[in-house]
Amino acid sequence: MKTFFDYAGYVSTVIVFLQVLIGVGFWFWGIVPVLFRLGNGLARRKIAMFGDGESLVSLDSLLQDSKLFRRANLIKIAQPTDVDAAEDASVFLVYWPAWKNHLEGILKRKKRSTALIVYAPQEFGFIPKEQIELLGRHRNVVVSNFRGRLLNDIVTSLITTSYEKS
């Protein structure tokens, strides 16, 4: 009887050991690509910020204070004539109250792999239904109403849109 329990113990030990190895392998294969995309996004990808004077300062301050983004990767766009400067950006961050009349022009410049985050604080009113429908026809578009949510949306967009070499 003791021999049977010895062998049963060996078998169960091998099973547990294999389960741990498989679990660690799945965790490793699941988390490493996400961490790689995040690191790549934070280190090399550019964010174009569309706003006016005070809103650009505020958005820049939000991103700089997080200590996640390099200053060299942030592109400030204050005028509709400067939209061409956003060509290399992976993320378009649009302050809706300042750029609500130029949204279609931004959408025309946006590539399929470029994320568009529209920051629309509700204190300035809601985005009209026509513009929401226009945004809904494009991929990788996020509408954020809260400043605290904005940083999360940027990081998530960097992870989920990093499939194209930047």
N, C-alpha and C positions, 0 to 999 in steps of 0.2 A: 504494500500500500504506500509506503514511504517513497519508493521509486516512482510510482505513478504521479504523486504530488510534486516530486522533483522535476520530472519531465513537463508536467502541466505548468509549473512555475517558469521553466525555461521558455516554453512556448508563449505564455502570456507576457513575459518580459520582452521577447522579440516583437510581439504584436504592438505593445505599448511603444517600444523604441521606434518601430517603423511609423506608427501614427504620429509621433512627435516629429520625426524627420519630414514626413509628408506635410504636416501642418506648418513647420518652419519654412519648407520649400514654397508652399502656396503663399504664405505671408510674404516671403522675400520676393517672389515673382509678382505679387500684387502691389506691393508698396514701392519697390525700387523704381519702376517706370514713372509712377506719380511723383516721387521725390526728384527724379531726374528732370521731368518736365517742369516742375516748380523751380528747381535750381536754374535751369536753362532760361525760364521765363523771367526770373528775377534778375539774372545776371546780364542777359543780352537783348531781351526784347524791349521795344520802345513803346511808350504810351503817349499818344497825342491828346492833349487837353484842349478842348474847345471852350472858350469862355470869354468874358470881358474882364476889365481891369481887376476889380475886387474878387470876382469869382475865380479867376486864374490864380491869384495870390492864395486864396483859400484852398483850392484844390492842390496846388503845389505844396502848400504847408501840410496838408493832410498826408500826402504821399511821403514827403520828406520826414515828417515826425514819426512815421511808422518805422523808419530805418530799414525798410525792405527794398527800396528802389534807389538806384543810382541817379544822381542829378543829370548825368549825361544821357540817360535813357528817357528823359521827360521832354516832350516837345510842347511848347506853349503856342497856341494859335488864337489870336485875338481878333483877327479880321477875316472876312470871307475870302479876301484875295490871297490869304496866306495858306489856304487849304492844301496846296501842293506840297507843303512841308511835311504833311502827315503821310506821305506816300510809303515810307518805310516802317510805319508804326504797326504794331500787332494788335493794339487796343486803341480804340477811339473812345475817349471819355468826354461826353458832351454835357455841358451845363445848359439844360433845356431853356430856362428863362431868357438867356442871352442869345441862343442859337435856334429858337423855335421856328423862325422864318427861313432858315437855311438847312433844314433837316434833309430835304430831298437832295441837295447838292452833296451833303456828307455821305448819304446812302449811295450815291452814284460813284463816289471815290472809294467806298469800302469794298475790299476784296471779300470773296466768300469765306476765307479763313480768318479774316479780321473780326475781332469782337467789337461790338458797339455797346457802350454802356451809357445810357441816358440818365443823368442825375436830374431829377425833377422834384425839388422840394414842394410839398403841397401848399405851403404858404403863398406860393406864386400862382396857384390855380392848378387845375388838373390838365393833363395832356388831352386835347380833343380826340374824340373817337376816330376821326379820319386819320390823324397822325398815328394813333395806336394801331390802326389797321395797316397803315403803311409800314410801320416797324415790324408788325407781325408777319409780313410777307418775306422778311429777310432772316437769314440764319445768324446765330450767335449774337442776338440782341437781348439786352437786359435793361429793364427800367427799374431804377432805384429811387425811392422817395426819401430814404433816410441816410444821413451822413455816416452813421455807424455801420450800415449795411454796405456802403459803397466800397470800402476797402476789401471786404470779403468777396464782393462781386468781381473786383479787379483781379484778385489772386485766383479765384475760380476760373475766370476767363483766360488767364495766362496758362493755367493747367490744361484746360479743355481745348484750346485752340493751338496748341504747340505742335500739331502734327505736320505743319508746313515748315520747312527749314527757314530760319530767320537769320 
